Amino acid sequence: MYYKRSILCAALAAATMGLNAQKPVKAPAGGKAISDELIGIFFEDINNSADGGLYAELIQNGAFEFSPVERDGWGPGTAWRITRPGHSTGYIQPRMDNPVHANNATYMRLHCERANQYYDYTGWTGFGIQNDGFDGISVKAGEKYDFSAFMRNVKGDAKQVRVVLIEPVKGWPPKDPKLLAETTFDVSNGDWKKFEAVLTPNADCKQAALQILVLTKGDMDIDVVSLMPEDTYKGHGLRKDLAQALADLKPKFMRFPGGCVVHGGGDGFWNTYRWKTTIGPKETRRQLKNTWGYHQSVGLGYFEYFQFCEDLGMEPLPILPAGVSCQGANGGWGMKGQAQDVVPMSEMDEWVDECIDLIEWANGDPATNKWAKMRAEAGHPKPFNLKYLGIGNEERISPEFCERFKYIYERVTKAHPEIVIVGTAGPGSHADNGDYQNGWKLAEELNMPILDEHYYEPNTYFLNKRQYDSYPRDRKTKVYLGEYAAKDKKLIDALAEGLYLLHVERNGDVVAMTSYAPLFARKNGTQWNPDLIYYDNERPFLTCSYYVQQLFGQSSGNYYYGDCVKFEGDAADAIQPMEGVHYGQSVILNTKTRQLFVKLINASADAKKANINLSRFGIKKLATKTTLAGQPNDENNFDAQPIAPKKEQIKAQKKFTLDLAPYSMVMLQYQL
């Protein structure tokens, strides 16, 4: 009995110790309360970031919805090719009558005229179509891939349809490809029916293709062809390695779906991104032209965005249009006053409803709200607990914009005062920019909670500017630095951005949130440089800026201390990084996790000595030291990745001197 009682007491003691370890610590004197949501991510479908990127779908143009509206020469057959092995013949015909769904109107009719073998041929037969995915389909041996397509028999006998995953064989005369996996369907139905199967390749292949072969004479329709790996991030349809790269940033929020994607990039209100057409079954979603010159299947839609935020523990920050177009319409950036279109005020209630319905879809009760019921029917009965909502993106802050923003803002805040509205400061958030000035004027008039600033500048800007030091401290509106980056991806650019973030942390009482932009860029599909993460079909390629963002994301906290680190040679009252100084520090305390972080950056060519005093903190005996260092022009790209953080365990000290090498960042992590 004594033995059992001892075990029980030990277990209770261990449990109590575990609870105590998680008990928040009291912040010592000298700290300043700051935002604990400073580091987030911004996802925009630019650089082919969704289809062929984060969205794990392997088939390109599976719904045959590509169009010359998107790119000259494009059409329903883009990314597809006719295949007729052996002596098979036939033709394909895009059609739009009696589609699977009105939002997905185009489908392909396959007419098989001949699929039989002749005496001199014993290989494959069938007439059909082939898809090579996005620069090839990459598959792994033994992994499972879910194939699906809507098909119907139109004319003639029931159709035998062979679906094969192949490794193509080049050369002449043509040879049968290497078979990786296959399945067969009998299509006898006269109405649309979804056919599904699991394909399991017998070998690895980086350049696989999918063939759909009709083996029976006659006509058959096909639409919404899909090939999805079963092994996706938490089973939710996102590519695992890219999603994990984002998870490793430890972001506190995600802004989506743009960016200029929000208002269609100036193509007209017909092409505005509307969240309601992205949340149903994939075959019911309205696909659209992408701002950056390609196609959006919206397979990655609002449901997936919200689900991903939940999977990573991020606050969702959806951005909805404000009834004003992008002023860059058809070259409008170069026009005097710019080419900005607006929705008539008589139609603005629709854009108000767009906001209120989204809040109710995300947070409402399925038993009483039709939008919340749709969320539940999609597989998420619990609310998403939406906290933030952005209205507008980088619009010119014209009188027409202000009128429409106010109209939406006042009605949404009245209906849902619990939602934190994020506004916009226009396309260039610098003091001499008229849109910036008008944006802040509007924010102060409305007592707006948060205003979104954007700027992309050479690294010299981030090395030298410290403008948030002089922002008013009594202003109710906080700053969200929603898009920023130095204009290159070398180590010096990343360190410049890091220095700037040290200054942002010092001003974490004024700046509430930040997110680097753009996030992703696909190899052979990039419209904007630089970007945080580059990738091909096999892996992500992490930039120097990625690792700086990661270190800041991993070291978030709610208190800032500026007087724990002093650089030798500085004035006694100097708190670096000051304006024009290329080295600096920040000490961040997370009272919830009982962690202390010391970050130091030296973006200069001279070594620095930092005297560090952590006497006010009850740190434990060991610490983790992470170092990011190299030559200023070092760059991670598709060919080489010389820069990566190095970690080591060190003995924790309360007072010590640290040598900071040129062009380096060091983070020290302590447990309290």
N, C-alpha and C positions, 0 to 999 in steps of 0.2 A: 504493500500500500504506500509506504514511504517513497519507494522508487517511482511509482506512478505519479504521486503528488509532486515529486521533484521535477519530473518531466513536464507536468502541467505548469508548474511555476516558471520553469525555464522558458516554456513556450509563450506564456503570458508576458514575461519580461522581454523576450525578443520582439513580440508584437508591439509592446509599449515603446521599446527603443525605436522601432520602425516608424511609429506614429510621431514620436518626438523629432525624428530626423526630418520629417516633412513639415513640422510646425514652422510657420514663417518666423524669420528673425527680425528683430527691431533694427531699423536703420540708425547707425551712429550719427552723431551730430556732424554738420558740415556738408551734408548731401542735399541735393535738389531733386524733388520729385519730377520725373519725366515720363513720357509715354512709354509703355511697354509693348507698343505695337509699331515701333519705328521701322522695322524691316519686313517688307512684304514682297509680293511678286505681281507683275502685270502681264497678263496673257492677252495678246492680240493675235489674230490669225493673219500674220504677216510672215513672209519668208517660208510659206507652206508649212506653218507650224501645226495646223490641225490635221487635215487630210494628208497622209504621208508623213505625219509627225506624231504628236502626242496621241491623237486618235488612232487606235491600233488597227483599223480596217486596212486590209492588204490589197483590195481591188480599187482601181482608179476608174471613176465614172461608171460605177456599178449600176446606177439608175438611168444611164443614157441621157442625162440632163445637161451635158456640156453644150455651149451655144456660141455662135459667132458674136453675140452681144458681149461675151467675155473676152474673146480673142479672135482675131481674123483667122478664118480657116477652121475654127472649132465647130463641132457638131455632135450629134448623138453617138457617132461612131468613134469619137476621139478616145484614144487609149485602148481601143479594140482593133483587132485585125481578123479578117476572114481566114479560116483554116479549113482545108478540104483534103485530108490525107488520101493517098491512093488515087482512085479515079472518081471520087465524090464530086458532085457539083451542086450549085444552088446559089441563092442570093439573100441579102438581108435588106430589110425595109424599115426605117424608123416610122413610127405611127403615134397618134395621140388620141384616137377614138377609143372610148370605153377603157380608160386607164385603170391601174390599181387604185389610184387616188388622184383627185383633181390637182392637189399640190405637187404631184409627181407625175406629170402628164405624159411624158415621152417614154416609149418602150420600143423594143426591137422585135420585129417579126423575122423568123428564120424560115426560109423556103428551101426544103431539101428536095432536090430533083433526082439525085442518084447517090446511093451509099453502098452499093454492092461491090463485091470483089470480082476481078477478072482473072483468067487463067495464069497470067504472068505476074500476079500480085497477091500476096497473102498477108500484107501488113494491116495497119489501122485503116478504118473507113469512117465515114460520117462527115456531115457538113455542119460547120458551126463557127464559133468565134473564140478568140484567145485574148486574154488580158495579161500583160506583163507587170501589172501593179505600178509602183513608183520606182522606176529605174530597176526593175526586177523585183520578184517576191522572194524574200529571205525566209527559209523554213529550216527547222531542226528535226533530225531523225527522232522518232518516238513522241514528239510533241503533237498535241491534238489541235486541229483547226476546224472551226465550225463553218461549213458551207451552207448557204441558203439562197434561194431565188424564188420569185413568183413566176409560175409558168401556166400556160393553158394551151390546150389543143384547139386548133382553128379549123383545119381541113384535113380530111383523110383519116387513116387508122390512128389509134392511140400511138403516141410517140415514145419510142425508147430513146432515152437521153443518157449519154455517158459523160460524166464529169471527171476530168483527170487533172491531177497536179503533176507537172512534168518538168524535166530539165531539158530544154531544147537542144537539139543536135544540129550544128551548122554543116553546110556542105552541099554538094550536088553530085549525083541525084539525091533528093531529100530522103532522109532515113527516119524511121520511127524514133520519137524522142525517148529519153529514159523515163520510165514510169516511176513516179514517187508515191502516188496514192490515187485511188479511183473509187467511184460509186456509180450506180446506175438507177435511173428513175423511169417509171412508166407514167407518162402524162396522158391521161384519158379524159380529164376534166375539161368541160367547155368554159368554165368560169375560172377566174384567177384563183390559184391555190399556192400556198407557200410550201416549198419542198426543202427539207433539211437533211444534212448528213454530217458525220464527223470524218475528216480526212486525216490520216496519220502517216506522214512521209516515212519512207524506209531509209532515207539518207539525208544528210545535210545538203542544202543547196542555197547559194546566195542569189542565183539568177533564175529562179523557178518561174513558171507561168501556169495559168489556169486555162484549160480548154473545156468548152461545152459543146459536145458533138451530138447532133441529131442523127439517129441511125435508121429512121423510118421516113419514107416519102411523105411529103405534104407540108402544111404550114403550122408553125407553133410560135407563140408569143412568149417573151421572157422580159423580166424587169427586176430591179432591186437585187442585183447579184452581190453577194457578200462572202468574204472569207476572213474570219476573225480568229486570231489565236485564242485558245481557251485560257492561256496563262497570261492574263492581263493584271494590271495593278489592282489588287484587292478584288479581282473579278469584275471590275466595273468598266472594262472596255478601253482602258488607256494603256499605252505602251509602257512596259514595266521599267525599263532602264531610264527613259526620259522622265517618267513620273517620280522615280526614286531620286533622280538628280535634283528635282524640285523639292522633294521631301527633305533632302540633306541640307537644303538652305535654311531649314527651320523657319519658314515664313509665317508671319502672324495673320496675313490676310492675302486675298487675291482679287485684283481688279480685272474685270472682263466685261464684254468680249472685245473691247477696244477703248481708246484709240479711234482712229478714223473709220474703222469698220462700223462703228455705232450708227453713223448717219450716212453710210453708203459711199463715203468718199466723194460726194459731189455728183454722183451719177443720176441723181434725181430721187425724189421721195419714194418712187416705185422700188428702189433698191435699198431702202432703209432696213436695217436689221431689226426685226420684230420678234421678241422673245417667244410670243405665243405660238409661232409657227415652228419652234425648235424643240418642243417638249413632248410631243406625242410619239407613237411608234415611228420607227425610221421611215417607213413607206409613206407616212402622212406629212412629213416635214417639207416645208417649202425651201428648196435649194436656191442659191442666189449667187450673183456675181460678186467676187471678192474685190474690195477696193484696190488690192495690189496686183490685179491683172490675172487672176486665176479663178477657180471655182470653189465654192463652199458647199459641201454636202450637208452641213449642219448635223452630221452624225454626232459630233461634239456640240451639243446644244445646252440650253440652260439647265436641264435636269442633270446632265453630266458635270457641268461646271459646279453646281451646288454640291453634288455628291462628292466631287473631288475635294472641295473645300472641307467638307465634313471628314473625309478620309485623312486629310493632313492636319486637321485641327485649326484651319484657317477661318477667319471671318470672310464671308463672301462680300464683295463690293461690286455689284452689277452696275453698269453705266447705261442709262437709257437716254434716247434722243430728246431734245428740248423743242422740237418743232421747227428747227432751223438747220439748214443744210451746211455741209462743209463749204467754206468759201473758196476751196481749191478746185471747184468744179471746172473740168475741161480747161485747165490752164489758168484758172481764176486767180491763183496766187499773184500773177504778174499784173493784174488789172488794178487800176486806180479804185480804191475802195473795196476791191475784191468782189467776187461773184457769189453773193449770199442770197439764197432763196429762203422764204419763210412760209409756214402754214398759215392760212387765214385765221384770224382770231375766232371766227365763228366755228372753226373745226378743232379748236384746241382741247375740247373736252375729251376727245379720243386719246390725246397724248397724256392727259391727266389719268385717264382710266388705265393706260399702259403701266403707269407707276403703281397705282392703288391695287390693280389686279395682281401685279407681281408680288407685292407685299402679302396679299391674301393667299396667293398660291404658295408662297414660301412659308408663311407663319400661321395660316388659318386652320380652322377646325374642319376636317372633311365631312363631319356630320351636318354642318350648317353652311358651308361655303362651297360653291361649285368649282372654284379654282383650286382650293385645297383638296377637294375630292379628286381632281385630276392628278394632283401630286401623289395622293394615296394610291390611286389606280396604277400609277407608274411604278409603284413599289416602295414608296416612302410615306407611310401614314403619319409618322412623327413630323413636327415642324422642323424646318431648317434653321429657325431662330435668326432670321435676317436682322441685322443691326444697322448696316450702312446702305445707302442708296445714292449713287451719283446721277446727276442730271446734266447732260451735255458734255462735250469733249472738244476743247480747243477752238470753239467757235469764235469768230470775231464778236467782241462784246459791244454790239451795235444797239441802238435804241430798240430795234425790233427784237433782238435777242433778249434784252432786259425785260421787255414787256411779256414775252412768252415764258421766260424763266420764272418770273414773279407769279404768273398765272398758275403754273404747275406747282411751284414751291408752296404757295399759300394754301392751296387745296390739299396737297399731300400732307403737309404738316398738321393741318386741321383734322384730317381723317386719321392720321397715324403720328401723333406727336412723339411717340417713342422711337421713331426712325431718325437716324442721324443723316442729314442731307449733305452731300458733297457737291460743291459747285465747281466752276471752272474759271481760271484767270486768263484764258485765251491761249494762243499758240506760242507766245514768246514772253515768258514771265520775268522780265527785267524792268527796272524802275522807269526807264525812258520809253517803255512800250505803252501805247495808248490803251490797248486791250487789257493789259495788266492793271493799269490805273483804273479803268472802268470796272474791271472785275472786282477789285478790292472795294471800290466805292459801292457797288451793288451788295457785296458781302456784308459790309458794315451797315448798310441801310436795313438789311433783312436780319441782322444778327445771325448770319449763316454759321453753322458749326464748323465746317471745314471747307477750305478752298484749294483747288488742285492747281499747282504750278508745274510748268514744263519748260525744260531747256536742255539743249544739246550743244556742247561747247568744246573747244580744244582743251587739252589737259592743263594748259596754263591757267585757265579760268578756275578749275577745281583746285589747283595748287595754291592759288593766291586769294580767291574771294572768300569772305566770311560774312556775308550780308545779314545772316540771321542774328548776328550779335546785336544789330541795331534795330531789329523789328520791335514794334511796340509790345510791351509786356502785359498791358491791360486790355488788349484787344480780345474780344470774345471768339473771333474766328481763328481757328488753328490752320496750320499749313499742312497740306499733303503734297509732297514732292513726288508727283505721280509718274513722271517720265524725265529721266536725265541719263546722261552718259558722256564720258569723254569720247572724242571722235576717232579713236583708234583702240586697238586691243592689245597693246604692248604692256609690259609690266609697269612702266612709268605711268600709263593711263590708269591702271588699276590702283596704284598707290595714290595717285592724285584723287581718285574717287574716294579712297579710304580716308585720306586727310580731310576731305570735305565732310564725310560722315562723322568723323571725330567732332568736327564743328557742329554738325547737326545734333549729335548726342548732347553736346554742351547746351544746345538750344532746344532740348527735348520737351521743354515746357511750352514752346511756341510751335515747333514742328511735331506733328502727331504721327505722321506716316511717311514712308518713302518707298519707291520701287524703281529699280533700274529698268531701262527699256532700250530696244526690244529684248524679249526673253529667248526666243528660239530662232534658228536659221538652218534650213535644210541645204545640204550640199547639192549644188546644181539647181537650187531653187531659192536663191537669196536675192531680195530686192533692196535690203537696207543693211548697212554695216556701220559700226560693229554691233554684235549681239552677244548675249551672255553665254548661250550654249549653242554650239554647232553640232550637227549630227548627220549621219548617213543611215542606211538600213541596218547597220550592225551595232553601232555604239554612239554615245554622245562624246563630244570633244569639248572639254571644259576650259574656259578661258581664264586668264589671270584675274579678270574682274569677277568671274564666278567665285574664285576662292576668297577674294576679299569680301564679297557679299556673304559668303558662307560663314566666315569668321564673325562678321557682325550679326548675322542671324542667330548664330549659336550663342552669342553673348548678350542677348537682350536682357533688360532689367528695368526696374522702376525708380532707381535712384542714381544720380550722377555725382561724382566727386572730382573736382578739378584741381585740388590742392595736394594730392597724394604723390604726384610725380613732378619733379623739377629737373630740367635739362641744364647741365653745366654750361656756364657762360651766359645764361639768361638773367634778366632782372628778377628780383625776388618776387614781384607781384605778377610775373608773366604766366599766363595759362595758355599753353600751346595746344592747337595751332592757331597763331594769330595771323592777321592778314599779311600776305606776302612771305610767310614762313613755311618752309617745306618739310617740317617735322612736327610731330605732335603726339598727344596722348589722351586717353580717356579711361576713367575707372568707373565701372558700372556694377551696381549691386542689384541682384534679384532677390528680394526678401522672401519670395514665395518658394523658390528652390534652394535658398540659402547658398547661393553661389556668388562669387566675386570675380570680376573680369578686369584685367589690366591690358589695354591695347596701346601699342606704341608703333608709330610709323615714321620711317625716315625716307623721304623721297628725294634726298639730296645726295651729292657725290661724296660727302664727308661723313665719317663715322661720328656718332653722338653718344654721350654718356648721360644716362638718366638715373637720378637718385630717387629711389622709391621708398615710401614710408607707409606701411599698411598697419601701423600699430593700433589703430582704433578698431580693427576688425579681428575677431577671434577665429583666425584661419587654422585649418588642420595641417598636419605635418608634411603632406605631399601636395604637389601642384602639377598641372600639365602645361607644358610650354609648346606652343605651336609657332613655327617660323615659316614665313614666305619670303624668299629672297632670290635675287639673280641680277642680271644686267638690265639696265633700263629699257633696252630695245628687245629683250627676250619676248617671245610671243608663242602662245599655244595655238596650233592650227591643225589642219588635217594631216600634215606631214610630220610634225614634231610637237611634243608637249614637254618642254624643258622645265616648266614651273609647276610645282605642286607643294602643298604644305607638308612640313615635317614635324612630327610630334615626338615628345619625350617626357618622361616623368622626372621631376626634379624635387629637391628638398625645398619646402616652403620657408621663406624668410620674411620677417616683418619689415626689416630695414636693410636695403642692399643697393648696390649700383649695378646697372645693366648696360652692357655695351651694345649699341644698336648699329649694325652694319649699314653701309650705304645701300639704298634701294631695297629696303626690307620692311616687313611688318612682323611684329611679335605679339602674340596673345598669351597671357598667363591666366590660368583658370584655377581658382581656389574653391574649396568647400568649407563652409562655415558650420 
